[in-house]
């Protein structure tokens, strides 16, 4: 459905181009759509992800954004399925202009871990275990909300996997999603909002 809307918007914005050219451009333009990468994942959302910093669908305090200290919020979750070998955390903003903006990529977390403290260091490998990828700010670890204007939604997504990804530090969200396909046992989602 989302891909079709994207195609139609692209089609209506072009004139004087043959239908073959339009179709090709439309598919390229829609390739970065959130639905293409993530809605194809089979994620049984049977876990619960929470933060003491903000309630579900609530406002994210400025402390955790580029307008404040830009530190990651504390996160907690319940026990993953028994066969879980690692956890992945991805945070992104699907309301960003032009494409979904990635704020945090964290993978190969020990499944025994049930929380991340506030202010996870921006380093490739964490002392508590886990490896950090690169966000769309070009840095390791967390980069807080920093919308150009308006209210944006920020999705914090936790995945329980039946494998360890064993990707090097600095992997992108796309690389992590590709590696964890067919390995997701359970998941959880927490949405926060921030306005400027």
C-alpha positions as CSV (number, residue, x, y, z in Angstrom):
1,X,0.0,0.0,0.0
2,X,2.7,2.5,1.0
3,X,4.8,1.6,-2.1
4,X,1.8,2.2,-4.3
5,X,1.1,5.7,-2.8
6,X,4.7,6.5,-3.3
7,X,4.5,5.4,-6.9
8,X,1.4,7.5,-7.6
9,X,2.9,10.6,-6.0
10,X,6.0,10.2,-8.1
11,X,4.0,9.5,-11.3
12,X,1.8,12.6,-10.8
13,X,4.8,14.9,-10.3
14,X,6.4,14.1,-13.6
15,X,5.3,15.2,-17.1
16,X,6.6,14.7,-20.6
17,X,8.4,11.4,-19.7
18,X,7.6,8.0,-21.1
19,X,6.0,5.5,-18.9
20,X,9.1,3.3,-18.7
21,X,11.2,6.2,-17.5
22,X,8.5,7.1,-14.9
23,X,8.3,3.6,-13.6
24,X,12.1,3.3,-13.1
25,X,12.3,6.7,-11.4
26,X,9.4,5.8,-9.2
27,X,10.9,2.6,-8.0
28,X,14.2,4.2,-7.2
29,X,12.5,7.0,-5.3
30,X,10.5,4.6,-3.2
31,X,13.3,2.2,-2.4
32,X,14.2,4.1,0.8
33,X,10.6,4.0,2.1
34,X,10.3,2.6,5.6
35,X,7.9,-0.1,4.3
36,X,10.4,-1.6,1.9
37,X,13.0,-2.3,4.5
38,X,11.0,-3.0,7.6
39,X,7.4,-4.0,6.9
40,X,8.8,-7.1,5.1
41,X,10.3,-8.3,8.5
42,X,8.2,-10.8,10.3
43,X,8.1,-9.4,13.9
44,X,5.9,-10.9,16.5
45,X,5.6,-8.0,18.9
46,X,5.3,-10.0,22.1
47,X,7.8,-8.1,24.2
48,X,7.5,-4.8,26.0
49,X,9.9,-1.9,25.6
50,X,9.7,1.1,28.0
51,X,11.5,4.2,29.1
52,X,11.5,6.1,32.4
53,X,12.2,9.2,30.3
54,X,8.9,9.4,28.5
55,X,5.6,7.4,28.3
56,X,4.5,5.5,25.1
57,X,3.6,8.0,22.4
58,X,4.6,10.8,24.8
59,X,6.9,13.8,24.5
60,X,10.6,13.1,24.6
61,X,12.3,15.6,27.0
62,X,14.8,18.1,25.4
63,X,17.6,16.5,27.5
64,X,17.6,13.5,25.1
65,X,17.7,15.7,21.9
66,X,20.1,17.9,20.0
67,X,18.5,20.8,21.9
68,X,19.7,19.4,25.2
69,X,22.4,17.0,26.4
70,X,21.8,14.6,23.4
71,X,22.1,11.5,25.6
72,X,20.2,8.3,25.1
73,X,17.2,7.7,27.3
74,X,17.1,4.8,29.7
75,X,15.3,1.8,28.3
76,X,14.0,-1.4,29.9
77,X,12.4,-4.5,28.5
78,X,11.0,-7.9,29.6
79,X,12.6,-11.3,29.0
80,X,13.0,-12.4,25.4
81,X,12.1,-15.8,24.1
82,X,14.1,-18.7,25.5
83,X,16.1,-19.3,22.3
84,X,17.2,-15.7,21.9
85,X,21.0,-15.4,21.3
86,X,21.2,-11.6,20.8
87,X,19.2,-8.4,20.8
88,X,19.1,-5.5,18.3
89,X,17.9,-2.0,19.0
90,X,17.1,0.5,16.2
91,X,15.8,4.1,16.7
92,X,14.6,6.1,13.7
93,X,12.4,9.0,12.6
94,X,10.1,8.1,9.7
95,X,8.7,11.7,9.6
96,X,12.1,13.2,8.5
97,X,12.1,14.9,5.1
98,X,12.8,12.7,2.1
99,X,13.6,9.5,4.0
100,X,13.6,7.7,7.4
101,X,16.4,9.1,9.5
102,X,18.3,6.7,11.6
103,X,19.2,7.8,15.1
104,X,20.6,4.6,16.7
105,X,21.8,1.2,15.7
106,X,22.9,-1.3,18.4
107,X,23.3,-5.1,17.8
108,X,24.7,-8.3,19.4
109,X,23.4,-7.2,22.9
110,X,23.5,-10.1,25.4
111,X,20.0,-11.5,25.7
112,X,20.4,-11.5,29.5
113,X,20.5,-7.7,29.5
114,X,17.1,-6.2,30.4
115,X,18.0,-2.5,30.3
116,X,20.2,0.2,28.9
117,X,21.1,3.1,31.2
118,X,20.7,6.7,30.3
119,X,23.7,8.1,28.3
120,X,25.0,5.0,26.6
121,X,28.6,6.0,25.4
122,X,29.1,6.7,21.7
123,X,31.7,4.1,21.1
124,X,31.9,1.1,18.8
125,X,31.9,-1.6,21.4
126,X,30.1,-1.2,24.7
127,X,31.5,-2.4,28.1
128,X,28.1,-3.9,28.9
129,X,28.3,-5.9,25.7
130,X,26.9,-5.0,22.3
131,X,28.2,-3.4,19.1
132,X,27.1,0.0,17.8
133,X,26.5,0.9,14.2
134,X,26.6,4.3,12.5
135,X,23.6,6.6,12.7
136,X,22.7,9.0,10.0
137,X,24.7,11.8,11.7
138,X,27.7,9.7,10.7
139,X,28.6,8.7,14.3
140,X,28.5,5.6,16.5
141,X,25.7,5.2,18.9
142,X,22.8,7.5,19.7
143,X,22.0,10.8,18.1
144,X,18.9,12.5,19.6
145,X,15.9,14.0,17.9
146,X,16.7,17.1,15.9
147,X,13.8,17.7,13.6
148,X,13.9,20.8,11.3
149,X,10.4,21.8,12.4
150,X,7.1,20.4,13.5
151,X,6.4,17.2,15.5
152,X,8.2,14.0,14.6
153,X,7.7,10.5,15.9
154,X,10.8,8.5,17.0
155,X,10.5,4.7,16.9
156,X,12.6,2.7,19.3
157,X,12.5,-1.0,18.1
158,X,13.9,-4.0,19.9
159,X,14.4,-7.3,18.2
160,X,15.2,-10.7,19.8
161,X,17.2,-12.9,17.4
162,X,18.0,-16.6,17.3
163,X,21.5,-15.7,16.1
164,X,24.4,-13.4,16.7
165,X,24.9,-11.0,13.8
166,X,28.7,-10.7,14.2
167,X,28.8,-7.6,12.1
168,X,31.8,-5.2,12.5
169,X,31.2,-1.9,14.4
170,X,29.7,0.8,12.3
171,X,27.1,-1.3,10.4
172,X,24.2,0.6,9.0
173,X,20.6,0.0,9.7
174,X,20.1,-1.5,6.3
175,X,23.0,-4.0,6.8
176,X,21.6,-5.0,10.2
177,X,18.1,-5.5,8.9
178,X,19.4,-7.6,6.0
179,X,21.5,-9.8,8.4
180,X,18.6,-10.4,10.9
181,X,16.0,-11.4,8.3
182,X,14.6,-14.9,9.1
183,X,16.1,-14.7,12.6
184,X,13.6,-12.6,14.5
185,X,11.9,-14.4,17.4
186,X,10.1,-11.4,19.0
187,X,10.1,-7.7,19.1
188,X,8.8,-4.6,20.8
189,X,8.3,-0.9,19.9
190,X,8.2,2.3,21.8
191,X,7.3,5.6,20.2
192,X,8.2,9.0,21.4
193,X,7.5,12.5,20.0
194,X,9.5,15.6,19.8
195,X,8.5,19.1,18.5
196,X,10.5,22.1,17.4
